[in-house]
Amino acid sequence: MQIVVRRDLLTTEGWGVGPLMAQVAHATSAVLHETRERPETQAYLDDLTHMHKVVMQTADQASIERLASRLAEANPPVPHHLWIEQPENVPTCLALAPNRRESKIKKALDKAGCRLWQG
């Protein structure tokens, strides 16, 4: 499972680590709920001791929106949830449904400039 967070929220917009962690929780909860019927999600949730998540960063709002578009336009679309924080109406975090990181997922992450979160 990949989780992509906008880095600029921390570095430029002045958000704290706690609020960013809440965005991750929102996006992951939403994608797990939305894909709860998929066999991949069910298998992921059935083995709580072996859940694997990768937290990645992307530069800004434009890059996270590009990623969401690429995932939605893939054939077939890649299940994900782009969390839009309210009332600000700001996209903050994107979580992909549990997956085996197929080449189309890797390509979408690469093209959106995603990389591992840097502390």
N, CA, C and O atoms as a GROMACS GRO file, in nm:
protein
  476
    1MET      N    1   0.086  -0.117   0.000
    1MET     CA    2   0.000   0.000   0.000
    1MET      C    3   0.090   0.122   0.000
    1MET      O    4   0.180   0.134   0.083
    2GLN      N    5   0.065   0.214  -0.093
    2GLN     CA    6   0.143   0.337  -0.101
    2GLN      C    7   0.056   0.455  -0.054
    2GLN      O    8  -0.062   0.465  -0.086
    3ILE      N    9   0.120   0.541   0.023
    3ILE     CA   10   0.055   0.662   0.074
    3ILE      C   11   0.142   0.779   0.030
    3ILE      O   12   0.261   0.782   0.058
    4VAL      N   13   0.081   0.875  -0.038
    4VAL     CA   14   0.156   0.988  -0.092
    4VAL      C   15   0.107   1.116  -0.026
    4VAL      O   16  -0.012   1.148  -0.029
    5VAL      N   17   0.200   1.189   0.034
    5VAL     CA   18   0.169   1.312   0.108
    5VAL      C   19   0.237   1.430   0.040
    5VAL      O   20   0.350   1.419  -0.007
    6ARG      N   21   0.167   1.541   0.035
    6ARG     CA   22   0.227   1.663  -0.021
    6ARG      C   23   0.332   1.719   0.075
    6ARG      O   24   0.300   1.755   0.189
    7ARG      N   25   0.456   1.725   0.030
    7ARG     CA   26   0.567   1.775   0.112
    7ARG      C   27   0.554   1.924   0.141
    7ARG      O   28   0.593   1.971   0.248
    8ASP      N   29   0.500   2.000   0.044
    8ASP     CA   30   0.491   2.145   0.062
    8ASP      C   31   0.400   2.186   0.177
    8ASP      O   32   0.413   2.297   0.228
    9LEU      N   33   0.310   2.098   0.219
    9LEU     CA   34   0.224   2.133   0.332
    9LEU      C   35   0.307   2.152   0.458
    9LEU      O   36   0.276   2.236   0.543
   10LEU      N   37   0.413   2.073   0.470
   10LEU     CA   38   0.503   2.082   0.586
   10LEU      C   39   0.604   2.194   0.568
   10LEU      O   40   0.627   2.273   0.660
   11THR      N   41   0.665   2.201   0.451
   11THR     CA   42   0.778   2.293   0.432
   11THR      C   43   0.738   2.434   0.395
   11THR      O   44   0.805   2.530   0.434
   12THR      N   45   0.628   2.450   0.320
   12THR     CA   46   0.590   2.582   0.271
   12THR      C   47   0.464   2.637   0.336
   12THR      O   48   0.455   2.756   0.367
   13GLU      N   49   0.367   2.549   0.356
   13GLU     CA   50   0.235   2.592   0.404
   13GLU      C   51   0.225   2.598   0.556
   13GLU      O   52   0.126   2.649   0.608
   14GLY      N   53   0.326   2.548   0.627
   14GLY     CA   54   0.329   2.561   0.773
   14GLY      C   55   0.246   2.459   0.849
   14GLY      O   56   0.217   2.479   0.967
   15TRP      N   57   0.206   2.351   0.784
   15TRP     CA   58   0.132   2.247   0.856
   15TRP      C   59   0.228   2.173   0.948
   15TRP      O   60   0.346   2.159   0.916
   16GLY      N   61   0.179   2.127   1.060
   16GLY     CA   62   0.260   2.048   1.151
   16GLY      C   63   0.257   1.900   1.114
   16GLY      O   64   0.179   1.858   1.029
   17VAL      N   65   0.343   1.823   1.180
   17VAL     CA   66   0.349   1.680   1.154
   17VAL      C   67   0.218   1.612   1.196
   17VAL      O   68   0.169   1.523   1.127
   18GLY      N   69   0.161   1.654   1.307
   18GLY     CA   70   0.035   1.594   1.355
   18GLY      C   71  -0.078   1.607   1.253
   18GLY      O   72  -0.142   1.507   1.221
   19PRO      N   73  -0.103   1.728   1.202
   19PRO     CA   74  -0.206   1.741   1.099
   19PRO      C   75  -0.178   1.658   0.974
   19PRO      O   76  -0.271   1.606   0.913
   20LEU      N   77  -0.051   1.645   0.935
   20LEU     CA   78  -0.019   1.561   0.820
   20LEU      C   79  -0.048   1.414   0.850
   20LEU      O   80  -0.096   1.341   0.764
   21MET      N   81  -0.019   1.371   0.972
   21MET     CA   82  -0.050   1.234   1.010
   21MET      C   83  -0.201   1.209   1.005
   21MET      O   84  -0.244   1.100   0.966
   22ALA      N   85  -0.278   1.307   1.042
   22ALA     CA   86  -0.425   1.294   1.033
   22ALA      C   87  -0.469   1.278   0.888
   22ALA      O   88  -0.562   1.202   0.860
   23GLN      N   89  -0.405   1.350   0.796
   23GLN     CA   90  -0.440   1.338   0.655
   23GLN      C   91  -0.412   1.196   0.604
   23GLN      O   92  -0.491   1.140   0.528
   24VAL      N   93  -0.300   1.139   0.647
   24VAL     CA   94  -0.267   1.001   0.611
   24VAL      C   95  -0.374   0.906   0.664
   24VAL      O   96  -0.419   0.816   0.593
   25ALA      N   97  -0.415   0.926   0.789
   25ALA     CA   98  -0.519   0.841   0.848
   25ALA      C   99  -0.650   0.853   0.770
   25ALA      O  100  -0.716   0.753   0.743
   26HIS      N  101  -0.688   0.975   0.734
   26HIS     CA  102  -0.811   0.996   0.657
   26HIS      C  103  -0.806   0.921   0.524
   26HIS      O  104  -0.898   0.846   0.491
   27ALA      N  105  -0.697   0.941   0.448
   27ALA     CA  106  -0.688   0.882   0.314
   27ALA      C  107  -0.683   0.730   0.320
   27ALA      O  108  -0.748   0.663   0.240
   28THR      N  109  -0.606   0.674   0.414
   28THR     CA  110  -0.597   0.528   0.422
   28THR      C  111  -0.728   0.466   0.469
   28THR      O  112  -0.770   0.363   0.417
   29SER      N  113  -0.793   0.528   0.566
   29SER     CA  114  -0.924   0.478   0.610
   29SER      C  115  -1.024   0.480   0.496
   29SER      O  116  -1.100   0.385   0.477
   30ALA      N  117  -1.024   0.588   0.420
   30ALA     CA  118  -1.119   0.602   0.309
   30ALA      C  119  -1.096   0.497   0.201
   30ALA      O  120  -1.191   0.435   0.155
   31VAL      N  121  -0.970   0.477   0.160
   31VAL     CA  122  -0.945   0.380   0.053
   31VAL      C  123  -0.973   0.237   0.099
   31VAL      O  124  -1.022   0.155   0.021
   32LEU      N  125  -0.944   0.206   0.224
   32LEU     CA  126  -0.975   0.072   0.274
   32LEU      C  127  -1.126   0.051   0.279
   32LEU      O  128  -1.174  -0.058   0.247
   33HIS      N  129  -1.200   0.152   0.320
   33HIS     CA  130  -1.346   0.141   0.323
   33HIS      C  131  -1.403   0.127   0.182
   33HIS      O  132  -1.488   0.042   0.157
   34GLU      N  133  -1.355   0.210   0.091
   34GLU     CA  134  -1.407   0.208  -0.047
   34GLU      C  135  -1.375   0.078  -0.121
   34GLU      O  136  -1.450   0.039  -0.210
   35THR      N  137  -1.266   0.012  -0.085
   35THR     CA  138  -1.224  -0.109  -0.157
   35THR      C  139  -1.240  -0.234  -0.071
   35THR      O  140  -1.179  -0.336  -0.100
   36ARG      N  141  -1.321  -0.227   0.032
   36ARG     CA  142  -1.334  -0.338   0.128
   36ARG      C  143  -1.381  -0.469   0.065
   36ARG      O  144  -1.358  -0.575   0.122
   37GLU      N  145  -1.446  -0.464  -0.051
   37GLU     CA  146  -1.494  -0.584  -0.118
   37GLU      C  147  -1.388  -0.648  -0.209
   37GLU      O  148  -1.405  -0.761  -0.253
   38ARG      N  149  -1.280  -0.577  -0.238
   38ARG     CA  150  -1.176  -0.631  -0.327
   38ARG      C  151  -1.099  -0.741  -0.255
   38ARG      O  152  -1.067  -0.727  -0.137
   39PRO      N  153  -1.069  -0.849  -0.323
   39PRO     CA  154  -0.992  -0.958  -0.260
   39PRO      C  155  -0.857  -0.910  -0.206
   39PRO      O  156  -0.813  -0.957  -0.100
   40GLU      N  157  -0.790  -0.818  -0.276
   40GLU     CA  158  -0.661  -0.767  -0.230
   40GLU      C  159  -0.673  -0.695  -0.097
   40GLU      O  160  -0.588  -0.710  -0.009
   41THR      N  161  -0.779  -0.616  -0.082
   41THR     CA  162  -0.801  -0.544   0.044
   41THR      C  163  -0.838  -0.640   0.155
   41THR      O  164  -0.790  -0.627   0.267
   42GLN      N  165  -0.922  -0.736   0.124
   42GLN     CA  166  -0.961  -0.834   0.226
   42GLN      C  167  -0.839  -0.912   0.275
   42GLN      O  168  -0.824  -0.934   0.395
   43ALA      N  169  -0.754  -0.955   0.184
   43ALA     CA  170  -0.633  -1.027   0.223
   43ALA      C  171  -0.541  -0.938   0.308
   43ALA      O  172  -0.482  -0.985   0.406
   44TYR      N  173  -0.531  -0.813   0.271
   44TYR     CA  174  -0.448  -0.717   0.345
   44TYR      C  175  -0.498  -0.702   0.489
   44TYR      O  176  -0.419  -0.700   0.583
   45LEU      N  177  -0.629  -0.692   0.503
   45LEU     CA  178  -0.688  -0.672   0.635
   45LEU      C  179  -0.695  -0.800   0.718
   45LEU      O  180  -0.706  -0.794   0.840
   46ASP      N  181  -0.688  -0.914   0.653
   46ASP     CA  182  -0.694  -1.041   0.725
   46ASP      C  183  -0.565  -1.073   0.799
   46ASP      O  184  -0.566  -1.156   0.890
   47ASP      N  185  -0.455  -1.011   0.763
   47ASP     CA  186  -0.325  -1.042   0.824
   47ASP      C  187  -0.263  -0.914   0.880
   47ASP      O  188  -0.174  -0.854   0.819
   48LEU      N  189  -0.312  -0.872   0.995
   48LEU     CA  190  -0.270  -0.745   1.054
   48LEU      C  191  -0.122  -0.740   1.090
   48LEU      O  192  -0.066  -0.632   1.104
   49THR      N  193  -0.057  -0.854   1.105
   49THR     CA  194   0.084  -0.854   1.141
   49THR      C  195   0.177  -0.835   1.022
   49THR      O  196   0.297  -0.814   1.039
   50HIS      N  197   0.124  -0.842   0.900
   50HIS     CA  198   0.208  -0.829   0.782
   50HIS      C  199   0.163  -0.717   0.688
   50HIS      O  200   0.190  -0.722   0.568
   51MET      N  201   0.096  -0.618   0.741
   51MET     CA  202   0.057  -0.504   0.658
   51MET      C  203   0.184  -0.431   0.616
   51MET      O  204   0.274  -0.408   0.697
   52HIS      N  205   0.191  -0.394   0.488
   52HIS     CA  206   0.308  -0.322   0.438
   52HIS      C  207   0.261  -0.191   0.377
   52HIS      O  208   0.176  -0.189   0.288
   53LYS      N  209   0.317  -0.081   0.426
   53LYS     CA  210   0.285   0.052   0.374
   53LYS      C  211   0.415   0.124   0.342
   53LYS      O  212   0.516   0.108   0.411
   54VAL      N  213   0.410   0.204   0.238
   54VAL     CA  214   0.522   0.288   0.201
   54VAL      C  215   0.470   0.431   0.198
   54VAL      O  216   0.374   0.461   0.127
   55VAL      N  217   0.533   0.519   0.275
   55VAL     CA  218   0.494   0.660   0.275
   55VAL      C  219   0.588   0.734   0.181
   55VAL      O  220   0.710   0.729   0.194
   56MET      N  221   0.525   0.803   0.087
   56MET     CA  222   0.600   0.876  -0.014
   56MET      C  223   0.563   1.023  -0.008
   56MET      O  224   0.463   1.061   0.054
   57GLN      N  225   0.643   1.104  -0.071
   57GLN     CA  226   0.615   1.247  -0.078
   57GLN      C  227   0.608   1.290  -0.223
   57GLN      O  228   0.670   1.232  -0.311
   58THR      N  229   0.530   1.393  -0.244
   58THR     CA  230   0.525   1.458  -0.374
   58THR      C  231   0.535   1.607  -0.346
   58THR      O  232   0.510   1.653  -0.235
   59ALA      N  233   0.572   1.682  -0.447
   59ALA     CA  234   0.611   1.822  -0.425
   59ALA      C  235   0.497   1.914  -0.382
   59ALA      O  236   0.513   1.994  -0.290
   60ASP      N  237   0.382   1.903  -0.447
   60ASP     CA  238   0.280   2.006  -0.428
   60ASP      C  239   0.143   1.959  -0.476
   60ASP      O  240   0.125   1.842  -0.512
   61GLN      N  241   0.048   2.050  -0.476
   61GLN     CA  242  -0.089   2.017  -0.515
   61GLN      C  243  -0.096   1.968  -0.660
   61GLN      O  244  -0.166   1.871  -0.689
   62ALA      N  245  -0.025   2.034  -0.749
   62ALA     CA  246  -0.030   1.994  -0.891
   62ALA      C  247   0.020   1.851  -0.909
   62ALA      O  248  -0.038   1.776  -0.988
   63SER      N  249   0.125   1.812  -0.839
   63SER     CA  250   0.180   1.678  -0.858
   63SER      C  251   0.089   1.570  -0.801
   63SER      O  252   0.078   1.462  -0.859
   64ILE      N  253   0.024   1.597  -0.689
   64ILE     CA  254  -0.066   1.496  -0.633
   64ILE      C  255  -0.192   1.483  -0.719
   64ILE      O  256  -0.249   1.374  -0.731
   65GLU      N  257  -0.236   1.593  -0.778
   65GLU     CA  258  -0.351   1.588  -0.868
   65GLU      C  259  -0.315   1.515  -0.998
   65GLU      O  260  -0.398   1.442  -1.052
   66ARG      N  261  -0.192   1.533  -1.048
   66ARG     CA  262  -0.146   1.458  -1.166
   66ARG      C  263  -0.145   1.308  -1.137
   66ARG      O  264  -0.186   1.228  -1.221
   67LEU      N  265  -0.098   1.272  -1.019
   67LEU     CA  266  -0.096   1.132  -0.981
   67LEU      C  267  -0.236   1.075  -0.978
   67LEU      O  268  -0.261   0.967  -1.031
   68ALA      N  269  -0.328   1.146  -0.916
   68ALA     CA  270  -0.467   1.099  -0.908
   68ALA      C  271  -0.525   1.080  -1.048
   68ALA      O  272  -0.594   0.982  -1.074
   69SER      N  273  -0.498   1.173  -1.137
   69SER     CA  274  -0.547   1.162  -1.276
   69SER      C  275  -0.488   1.040  -1.346
   69SER      O  276  -0.560   0.967  -1.413
   70ARG      N  277  -0.358   1.019  -1.332
   70ARG     CA  278  -0.294   0.904  -1.396
   70ARG      C  279  -0.351   0.773  -1.346
   70ARG      O  280  -0.374   0.681  -1.424
   71LEU      N  281  -0.374   0.764  -1.216
   71LEU     CA  282  -0.430   0.641  -1.160
   71LEU      C  283  -0.572   0.618  -1.208
   71LEU      O  284  -0.610   0.505  -1.238
   72ALA      N  285  -0.650   0.725  -1.215
   72ALA     CA  286  -0.789   0.714  -1.260
   72ALA      C  287  -0.798   0.678  -1.408
   72ALA      O  288  -0.891   0.609  -1.450
   73GLU      N  289  -0.701   0.724  -1.488
   73GLU     CA  290  -0.704   0.703  -1.633
   73GLU      C  291  -0.636   0.573  -1.676
   73GLU      O  292  -0.641   0.538  -1.794
   74ALA      N  293  -0.573   0.501  -1.582
   74ALA     CA  294  -0.509   0.374  -1.617
   74ALA      C  295  -0.616   0.275  -1.662
   74ALA      O  296  -0.734   0.291  -1.632
   75ASN      N  297  -0.573   0.173  -1.736
   75ASN     CA  298  -0.668   0.075  -1.785
   75ASN      C  299  -0.630  -0.062  -1.731
   75ASN      O  300  -0.532  -0.121  -1.779
   76PRO      N  301  -0.701  -0.116  -1.634
   76PRO     CA  302  -0.814  -0.056  -1.563
   76PRO      C  303  -0.765   0.048  -1.462
   76PRO      O  304  -0.647   0.050  -1.427
   77PRO      N  305  -0.856   0.134  -1.415
   77PRO     CA  306  -0.817   0.235  -1.316
   77PRO      C  307  -0.758   0.171  -1.190
   77PRO      O  308  -0.798   0.061  -1.151
   78VAL      N  309  -0.664   0.240  -1.129
   78VAL     CA  310  -0.601   0.192  -1.005
   78VAL      C  311  -0.681   0.248  -0.888
   78VAL      O  312  -0.694   0.370  -0.875
   79PRO      N  313  -0.735   0.161  -0.802
   79PRO     CA  314  -0.814   0.210  -0.688
   79PRO      C  315  -0.729   0.294  -0.593
   79PRO      O  316  -0.622   0.252  -0.550
   80HIS      N  317  -0.779   0.411  -0.563
   80HIS     CA  318  -0.708   0.503  -0.474
   80HIS      C  319  -0.810   0.602  -0.416
   80HIS      O  320  -0.924   0.609  -0.460
   81HIS      N  321  -0.765   0.678  -0.318
   81HIS     CA  322  -0.848   0.786  -0.264
   81HIS      C  323  -0.761   0.910  -0.244
   81HIS      O  324  -0.660   0.906  -0.174
   82LEU      N  325  -0.801   1.017  -0.307
   82LEU     CA  326  -0.735   1.146  -0.288
   82LEU      C  327  -0.813   1.220  -0.180
   82LEU      O  328  -0.928   1.259  -0.202
   83TRP      N  329  -0.751   1.240  -0.063
   83TRP     CA  330  -0.818   1.308   0.046
   83TRP      C  331  -0.817   1.458   0.021
   83TRP      O  332  -0.712   1.517  -0.004
   84ILE      N  333  -0.935   1.519   0.029
   84ILE     CA  334  -0.949   1.664   0.013
   84ILE      C  335  -0.992   1.719   0.150
   84ILE      O  336  -1.104   1.695   0.195
   85GLU      N  337  -0.902   1.792   0.213
   85GLU     CA  338  -0.930   1.845   0.346
   85GLU      C  339  -1.033   1.959   0.336
   85GLU      O  340  -1.024   2.046   0.250
   86GLN      N  341  -1.129   1.953   0.427
   86GLN     CA  342  -1.235   2.054   0.434
   86GLN      C  343  -1.223   2.129   0.566
   86GLN      O  344  -1.180   2.070   0.664
   87PRO      N  345  -1.258   2.253   0.573
   87PRO     CA  346  -1.329   2.331   0.471
   87PRO      C  347  -1.236   2.398   0.370
   87PRO      O  348  -1.282   2.474   0.284
   88GLU      N  349  -1.107   2.372   0.380
   88GLU     CA  350  -1.010   2.439   0.292
   88GLU      C  351  -1.022   2.395   0.146
   88GLU      O  352  -0.980   2.467   0.056
   89ASN      N  353  -1.079   2.275   0.123
   89ASN     CA  354  -1.091   2.217  -0.011
   89ASN      C  355  -0.954   2.198  -0.075
   89ASN      O  356  -0.933   2.230  -0.192
   90VAL      N  357  -0.862   2.144   0.005
   90VAL     CA  358  -0.722   2.127  -0.037
   90VAL      C  359  -0.689   1.977  -0.043
   90VAL      O  360  -0.705   1.907   0.057
   91PRO      N  361  -0.642   1.927  -0.159
   91PRO     CA  362  -0.596   1.788  -0.165
   91PRO      C  363  -0.466   1.775  -0.086
   91PRO      O  364  -0.371   1.851  -0.108
   92THR      N  365  -0.462   1.678   0.005
   92THR     CA  366  -0.347   1.667   0.096
   92THR      C  367  -0.272   1.536   0.086
   92THR      O  368  -0.150   1.533   0.101
   93CYS      N  369  -0.344   1.428   0.063
   93CYS     CA  370  -0.284   1.295   0.071
   93CYS      C  371  -0.359   1.201  -0.023
   93CYS      O  372  -0.480   1.214  -0.041
   94LEU      N  373  -0.287   1.108  -0.081
   94LEU     CA  374  -0.348   1.007  -0.168
   94LEU      C  375  -0.303   0.870  -0.120
   94LEU      O  376  -0.184   0.846  -0.099
   95ALA      N  377  -0.399   0.781  -0.101
   95ALA     CA  378  -0.368   0.644  -0.061
   95ALA      C  379  -0.416   0.549  -0.169
   95ALA      O  380  -0.529   0.558  -0.215
   96LEU      N  381  -0.329   0.458  -0.208
   96LEU     CA  382  -0.365   0.354  -0.304
   96LEU      C  383  -0.418   0.234  -0.227
   96LEU      O  384  -0.371   0.204  -0.118
   97ALA      N  385  -0.515   0.165  -0.286
   97ALA     CA  386  -0.565   0.041  -0.226
   97ALA      C  387  -0.450  -0.059  -0.221
   97ALA      O  388  -0.356  -0.050  -0.299
   98PRO      N  389  -0.457  -0.155  -0.129
   98PRO     CA  390  -0.353  -0.258  -0.124
   98PRO      C  391  -0.330  -0.318  -0.263
   98PRO      O  392  -0.424  -0.350  -0.335
   99ASN      N  393  -0.203  -0.333  -0.298
   99ASN     CA  394  -0.167  -0.378  -0.433
   99ASN      C  395  -0.030  -0.442  -0.431
   99ASN      O  396   0.040  -0.442  -0.329
  100ARG      N  397   0.008  -0.497  -0.545
  100ARG     CA  398   0.140  -0.561  -0.560
  100ARG      C  399   0.236  -0.473  -0.638
  100ARG      O  400   0.334  -0.523  -0.693
  101ARG      N  401   0.209  -0.346  -0.644
  101ARG     CA  402   0.292  -0.246  -0.712
  101ARG      C  403   0.324  -0.286  -0.856
  101ARG      O  404   0.440  -0.304  -0.895
  102GLU      N  405   0.218  -0.299  -0.933
  102GLU     CA  406   0.232  -0.330  -1.074
  102GLU      C  407   0.309  -0.219  -1.144
  102GLU      O  408   0.326  -0.110  -1.091
  103SER      N  409   0.356  -0.249  -1.265
  103SER     CA  410   0.437  -0.152  -1.339
  103SER      C  411   0.360  -0.022  -1.365
  103SER      O  412   0.419   0.085  -1.364
  104LYS      N  413   0.227  -0.030  -1.388
  104LYS     CA  414   0.152   0.093  -1.413
  104LYS      C  415   0.146   0.180  -1.288
  104LYS      O  416   0.139   0.303  -1.298
  105ILE      N  417   0.149   0.119  -1.170
  105ILE     CA  418   0.151   0.196  -1.046
  105ILE      C  419   0.287   0.262  -1.029
  105ILE      O  420   0.296   0.381  -0.998
  106LYS      N  421   0.393   0.185  -1.048
  106LYS     CA  422   0.528   0.241  -1.038
  106LYS      C  423   0.546   0.355  -1.136
  106LYS      O  424   0.603   0.459  -1.101
  107LYS      N  425   0.499   0.338  -1.259
  107LYS     CA  426   0.513   0.441  -1.361
  107LYS      C  427   0.437   0.568  -1.321
  107LYS      O  428   0.488   0.678  -1.338
  108ALA      N  429   0.315   0.553  -1.269
  108ALA     CA  430   0.236   0.670  -1.227
  108ALA      C  431   0.306   0.743  -1.112
  108ALA      O  432   0.312   0.866  -1.112
  109LEU      N  433   0.358   0.669  -1.015
  109LEU     CA  434   0.429   0.731  -0.903
  109LEU      C  435   0.553   0.804  -0.952
  109LEU      O  436   0.580   0.917  -0.910
  110ASP      N  437   0.629   0.741  -1.041
  110ASP     CA  438   0.750   0.803  -1.094
  110ASP      C  439   0.717   0.930  -1.172
  110ASP      O  440   0.782   1.033  -1.154
  111LYS      N  441   0.617   0.924  -1.259
  111LYS     CA  442   0.581   1.039  -1.342
  111LYS      C  443   0.529   1.157  -1.261
  111LYS      O  444   0.540   1.272  -1.303
  112ALA      N  445   0.472   1.128  -1.144
  112ALA     CA  446   0.424   1.235  -1.057
  112ALA      C  447   0.535   1.286  -0.964
  112ALA      O  448   0.511   1.375  -0.883
  113GLY      N  449   0.655   1.232  -0.977
  113GLY     CA  450   0.767   1.279  -0.897
  113GLY      C  451   0.765   1.230  -0.753
  113GLY      O  452   0.823   1.293  -0.665
  114CYS      N  453   0.699   1.119  -0.728
  114CYS     CA  454   0.692   1.065  -0.592
  114CYS      C  455   0.822   0.996  -0.555
  114CYS      O  456   0.887   0.931  -0.637
  115ARG      N  457   0.858   1.011  -0.429
  115ARG     CA  458   0.976   0.942  -0.377
  115ARG      C  459   0.952   0.914  -0.229
  115ARG      O  460   0.859   0.968  -0.170
  116LEU      N  461   1.034   0.829  -0.171
  116LEU     CA  462   1.016   0.796  -0.031
  116LEU      C  463   1.018   0.921   0.055
  116LEU      O  464   1.094   1.015   0.028
  117TRP      N  465   0.934   0.923   0.158
  117TRP     CA  466   0.927   1.038   0.249
  117TRP      C  467   1.062   1.056   0.315
  117TRP      O  468   1.122   0.960   0.364
  118GLN      N  469   1.109   1.178   0.314
  118GLN     CA  470   1.236   1.212   0.378
  118GLN      C  471   1.206   1.284   0.509
  118GLN      O  472   1.148   1.392   0.509
  119GLY      N  473   1.247   1.224   0.620
  119GLY     CA  474   1.223   1.276   0.753
  119GLY      C  475   1.253   1.419   0.766
  119GLY      O  476   1.237   1.476   0.873
   0.00000   0.00000   0.00000
